[in-house]
Amino acid sequence: MHPIYCDIYFVLPSAFDILRYILSCRAIAIYDLPINLRYIYKRVSPLVRSLTVHKSASDLCKLCRGRQTTDHVLSICKVALDTGRFTWRHNCVINYIVNSIDDKYTVYSDLPGHTAPGGGSIPPELCVTSQKPDIVIIDNHMKAIHLYELTCPAERNIDTRNNEKSNKYAHFTTDITHLSCKVNCFEVSTKGFLNTRNHSTLNTLHKFVKPGITKTQFKSNISALSLTASYHIFLCKDEPTFMEPPFLLPPLVTKTKTVIAI
């Protein structure tokens, strides 16, 4: 098992609400939980406590000297941004999604090994642009192209980031004329939260994934990757440099059935 998953593996999928509940700094008693969740809570508690910034002699971030809150560590700190921590978390999610797309579709991303001819994520014969939407899926059968753009913000900034990205990429719906184009911007918070709108967007994205990956598994893995990457970012919150780890692996893996010929 990947070492970063050792404490969080047992969280999914039913304990995400517990995580978010505790991370909101509200008290919770274990005896208030259903019996079947008490074991999960005991496994989750150390992780959750480590993700909550406690008071210390100074509440200033050691990297940028801003006020060190949980949101600051996970999505605001300028030094953390410049050293690639937030980009790494974002790309962990993108890497999982891109590798989950069914082979009958053409998929491009700005990740190494998935770029369009000439670089970027949009083939130049469709549109010449310097912009690079995170995921570009081409459905040649339906003559359609679907652009998906991910952001991993704090919960309070979800709608703001969606509006910003939607406006940024809206022009592709008219600039791309060879195929029917649809732009889908979605967010998974730094703590793995998906609101109702983002559940709906991921439902549309799930239509393109490989058979065998259930909708629940797909969305749970996306939430888990963002949260687990945030945990690693939190552990590195006082380190001025960031050694980027490999992309995290999804904790929920599709089980393949083995057929034995008789």
Protein Blocks (a to p, Z undefined) as FASTA:
>chain_A
ZZklmmmmmmpmklmmmmmmmmnopacdfklpcfklmmmmmmmmmmmmmmpccddfblcd
fklopacdfklmmmmommlmmnommmmmmmmmmmmmmmmpcfkbccddfbehiacehiaj
bdfklogcfbdcfbdcddfknopacddddddddfklmmmmmmmmmmmmmmmmmmpmkbcc
ddddddddfkopacfklmmmmmmmmmmmcehiafklmmmmmmmmmmmmmmmmmmmmmpmb
dcdddddddfbdcdddddddZZ
